[in-house]
């Protein structure tokens, strides 16, 4: 990875993970990893995320991520960013491997690395997934669509 022109930005804060990440970055001389540990206003956060080429999702093998859809996935779709995330039943409710994301097995660093390199090398695939992501957002999860679904549930229709 150190020879690849790939840079990572991790945005978040909170102990004990923050100290662990800072130590890992320092101990491994990971100069291409930028850790942002301050609160970013929504507009600044959106601009920062939109400047990325790829969004990395949830990869943990913990059971909870297999039952939920994460906000970062919705952000990637809304911004039309290619998303790499773990394959799970909850993600399959909205995401389609190769169409609006790339799925990897949970807790599989090699698969994550291979997917990153695949998107780096394949502009056509990266553009296809980005376009599919934005189309999924517009078709299924805009505020108006979600509000309509909630209204139908509440009214019993």
C-alpha positions, 0 to 999 in steps of 0.5 A: 500500500505504501507504494500505491497512490491511495490516500485514506481519510478517517473522520470520527472521534471518541475513545478508546478507538481514537487513541488506538487509531492514532497509535496505529497510524504513528507506529506504522508510519501511515503517512497516507492516512489522515485522521480527522478527530474534530466535529465537522459542520454538515456542509463541511462534512458533505464537501469532505466526503464528496471529495473522496473517490470511494466510500468505505462502509462497515466491515465488522463481523459483529452481528449488529451491522448485519441487521442495520443500514448505516448512515455512511451508506446513505451518504455515499448513495446520496453523493453518488460515491462508489461504496465498498462495504460488507455483504449482509442481509441488511445491506442487500435490502438496498444495495446490489453488488456491482451495481451500486456498491462492491460487497466484501466478506466481513472482516476481510482486509484482503478483500477490501484492499482488492476492491479498492485497487479494482475501483482504482484501476477500473474507471468504467466500473467506478463510474457505473457504481457511482451512477448506480448509487445516485440512481438508487438514492433518487429512486428509493431514499430521498426525503419525499420517498421516505416520508411517503412510506412512513405516511402509508405505514401510519395510515395503514395503506 
